[in-house]
Amino acid sequence: MAANFIDTSKIPRIALGSGQSIPSIGMGTFGSDKYGPGEVSAAVAGAIRAGYRFFDCASVYGNEDRIGAVFEEALASGGVKREELFITSKVWNDMHGKGDVLLSLAKSLKDLRLDYVDCYFVHWPFPNYHAPGCDGDARNPDSIPFSTDKFMEVWAQMERIADMGLAKYIGVCNMTIPKLEAVLKRCKIKPAMLEMEQHPSFQQQELFDYCKSRGIVVIGYCPIGSPNRPERDKAPGDVADTELPEIAAIAKARGIHPALVCIKWAVQRPAIPIPFSVHEKNYLANLKAVTEDPLSPAEMEAIKGAERNCRLIKGQVFLWPGAKGWEDLWDLGGAITP
C-alpha cells in the first residue's frame, strides 16, 4: 500500500460515550444509481491510501463483498491495522424478524471479511421494504407505521449482537425525537450513534442538540446535498447546498469549492460527515479540508442562516397504506405518527 496522502494524525477526532475517539470524517459507500460495486470498492481502496479510516457500509448497498476484498487486501499488506479502521454496516428493513438481525450481520461480516464491525445500525426504524432501484411512486402494501414494541424486538437483537462482541457499538438511523423518546427509556444498551440527514440547508438543529445532550454521536449523510442521489429522491423545490449564497460567499472568500465549506461546517459542529466520491481529487480534497484552515466562528454563525428546512431523503417509498405523505415518516407534529 502506498503511503498516506494525508497525515492521519491531523484528522480531527470525535469521542464516543465510551471514551474511544474516532475520525470525524468518513467515506460513504452508497453508490446511488450511478456507480457500481467495482467503482465504489476502487474508491474505498483509494480512500484508505489517502488516509480515510472511517467507512460507512450497508447490506442494501449491494457492494459489501467487493469492499470486503479491499479491506482484506489493505489489512494483509500491513499498511493499515484493523484497530485503526472504524467500519460500520446496517441491517436492512426486510431483516427485522426474530433472529434475522444476526443473520444479516453474519452475511455482512462474511462479505466484509471481518470478525466484527465497529458499529451496526438499524437502517430504518420500521420493516417497510422496497425493491432496490424502485421509483419514487413505489409502495409496498405490507408497510406499517412505526411501532415502539416492534422496534424494541429488533433492538433486543442488536443488544445481543453487542453482547456477543460482533459489534463494538450499536446505533440507529433516520430516527426522530419522538421515536427516540419512546425507545431510549427501554434500551439496555443505548445507541452510541445516530445517522441522519444533515447539510447546511437541512441542519436538524433540534435533533442534533437532542443527541448531543444524550451522548449520541451524529453521523451526517448527504453532507453536501447529495447531488448524485437517486432520481426518486429528487423533488421540485429541493435546494442545492453548494449554491446557497451563505456557502458560496464563504467559498469565494477562501478560494475553495463550496462542497468543502459544507464538509468543514459538519466536522466543526461537531458531527461526522460521510461524503462519497469515486474521484480521487474529490475525496482527497474532502479529507484535506478538515485538516487545515477551519471556519471562523463568524463563518459558522453565517451558515446557521443557510437553513432552508430542505429534507432531500424524504423516504416516501416506505409509506404505509393510509399515510398522508412523506411527512408522516418524520413526526413533524411532535408525536409519533400513527
N, C-alpha and C positions, 0 to 999 in steps of 0.2 A: 504494500500500500504506500502511495506517495505521502510525503509529508503534508501536514495540515496547511491549508491556505490561511486559516485564521488561528491565532493563538487561543486555544480553548479557555485558558485561564482568564482571558479578558471578557468572556461572555458573562453577562450578569446572571446571577442565580437567584432563585426564589425558594423559600423554606416551606416544606410541608409541615403538618402538625407534629410529625414525629421528630422534627429537627433536621431531617435529611434535606439537603439543598439540591436542587435540580436546575438544569439550564432554563433560562426564562424565554427562550425561543425554541421552537421545534419545527419539524417539517411534516406537513400533512401528506397523506398518500392517496387521497381521493382523486382519481384521475378524471372525474366527471364523465361526460360522454365523449371527451376529446382525446384522451390519452389511454393507451392500452397498458396491460401489466408490464410489458417489456420496457416501455418508455418510463413508467413510474419507477420500476426497480433500478433502471440505469440512473435515474435522478437520485435515488436513495444512495447508491454506491458513490456517486459524485459528492453528495452531501456529507457522507461520512468522511471522505477525504478532505472536504472543505472545513470540517470542524463541527458539524452538527452532531449532537449526541442525544437528542430527543426526537422520537419518531412516533407519530400518531397513526395507528393502523386500525383496520376493522375487517371483520369477515365479509361483510356485504360489499366491500370494495372489489372483491374478486381478484386480488393480486398478492395475497399474503404468501402464497407458495413461492412466487418469484422474488419477493422481498426477502423471504427467509433464506434463499440461496445467497443473497447479497450479505445478509448478516453472518451466515456461516463462513463465507469466504473472508469477510473482514476480521472476524474473530480468529480464524485459523492463521491468518497472516501475521498476527501479533501487533498489528497497527493500532488496535483498539481493544480494550478489555471489556468483558460483559458488564462489570460493575460501573463502567463509565457511561454505559448506554441507559437511557430511560425509554423503554418501549411499551406502548400501550396497545390494547385491542378492545373490541366491543362485541357484546352478544347482540345479534340482530333480533328483530321483533318476532320472527317466526320460531324462535327457540326459547320462549318464556315458560314452556311447560315443565312439569316436575321432572327433574333430572336432566333437562335439556341444556341448561346453562353450562353444566360441567362438560357435557358432550361438545358444546360449541367451543368452549375454551380448549378442550383437548385437541380439536381439529385445528384451531389457531396455533396452538403450541407446536403441533406437528408441522404445519405449513411454515411457521416462522423459524422452526428448528431451534426452539428454545426450551429450557426446563421450566421457566416461569416468565410471566410478564410483570412489568413494574406496576402497571395499573390496568385493571379490567373494568370496563364501563358497561352500564345498561344503556344501549344506544338511544332508545326512545322509551318513555315510561309506560308504554302500553303494547300489546301484542299485534297491533294493526300492521298488516303486511301488504306490501305492494310488490309486484314483479319488477325486477331490475330493468331500468330503461323505459318504464311506462311513461305515458304522457301525463300532463297535469290534470286532466279530467278523469283519470282512472280512479275508481273507488272499489273497495272490497266490501261486499255486503256483510261479511263477518266481523268487520271492525266494531270496536266498542269504545265507550268513553273511559277515561281514566278511572281505575278502582284502586283505592288505597290497599284494600285487602289483597287483591291480585298482585299489586306491585310488591307488597311485603313477602309474598310467596317467592317471587323472583329474587328479592333482596336476601332472603334466607339462604338461597343457593349461592349468592355472591359471598355472603359471610362464610359459608362453608369453604369456598374456594380460598378465601383469605386464610382461614384456619389451617388449611392443607398446605399453605405456602406456595400455591400455584400462582398467586398474585400478591405482590407486596402491599398493594393498596387496591381499594375498590372505589368506583366513582359512578357518577350519573351524568347524563347528557339531557339537554332540552327540557329541563325542569323549570317550574315556575315557583314563586314564593309560596302560594297556597299549597302546591303539591309538596314542597319541601317541609312546610309546617306540619303537614299531615303525616309524613313518613319519618322525619328525623327523631321524633319522640319515641318511635317504635324500633329504631335501629339499635342492635347490639354493637355493631361496628358502623360508625358514621362514615359517610362518603368523604374521602380525602380531597376529591377534586370534582368540579362541575365543568363540563364542556358546554359552552353556549355560544350563540352567535354574538359577535362583538366587533364593531368597527366604528369609526367616528360618526357616521350618520345613524348608528344604532348602538348606543353606548350601554343601555340597560343598567343605568347607574344604581337604581334601587336594588336590583338583583345582585349586582356586583358588590354593593355595600353589605347586603344581607350575608353573602358568602364570606366576605372578609371578616365580618364580626363573629362568625362561627368557625373560623379557621379552615375554611374550604377554599382551596386554591382554584382560581378560574383559568381555564384554557379557552381562548377565544378563536372560534373558527370564522372564516370569511374576513380575515383581518384587514384586507384591502378592498373589500366589497365583492370578492369572488366574481370577476368579470367572465371567467370560464365556467360558471356554474351551469347545470343542465338547463335546457330551454324551458322545461316545465317549471323551473323556479324563477323565471323572468316574468315580470308583470309591468304593465303600464304604470308610470309614476315612480318606478324604482330609481334610486339616486346612485350615481357613480361617485364613490368616495374620493377618488383621485381628482375629480373635477370640482369638488366643493371649494368655494372661494377661500375658506379658512385654511384648508390644506394646501391649496395651490399657492397662496401667498407665502406660507412658510417655506414651501419647496423652492419657490422662486428666489426668496431671500437667501437661502442656503445653497442654491445651485445643485439641488438633488431631485430625484424623481419623487413625485407626490406619494407613491407607494411606500417609500422609505420613511416618510413622515408618519404614516399610519402605523408602521411597524414600531418605530421609536415610541410613539404615544402608547401603544399597547403595553410594551415592556415596562415603561415608566409608571404605569398605573399603580401597582404592577399586576400584570397578568401574563399568560404565556400564549403569544400568537403562534399559529401553526400554518404559515403560508406555504403554498406549493407552487413549484415551477419545474418544468423539465429543462429549463435553460440555465446552464451553469452561471452565466453572468448575472442572472436574476437571483438565484438562491444564494450565491456568494455575496451579492450586494445586500440582501436582506440580513444575512448574518453579520457582515461587516458593520452595517449601520448601527447595530445595538452595542458595538464595542467602542464607539467614538462619538464625539460631539452630541451629547444628549440635548434634548429640547429644554429650553429655559422654562422657568415657572410661568412666564408670561405667555409663551407659546402653548404650554399645556392648558392654560386657562382659556386661550383663544379657541382651542379645539373643543372645549366644552360647548362653544356656540355652534359647532358643526352638527349637533344632534338634530336629526330630522325624523326620528322615530320610524326609520325605514327598515322594517324587517324584510330580509331578502329570502330566507328559507322559511316559507310560510307553512309548509307541511300539509297542504290541502289533500294530498293523496292518502293521508291517514284518517280522514274524517269518517265518522260513523253515520249510519242512517239516522236522520233526524237532526243532525248537527246543522247549524245555520250557516256556518262559514269557517274559514281557517282560524278566525279569531277565537273560536271555541277551544282550540287546542292550547291557547296561551293564557286562559283565565283572566282576560282583560278586565272583567268586572270585580276582580279582587277575591274571588272564591272559585273553587274547582267547578268547572262547567259540567253539569250532569249530562 
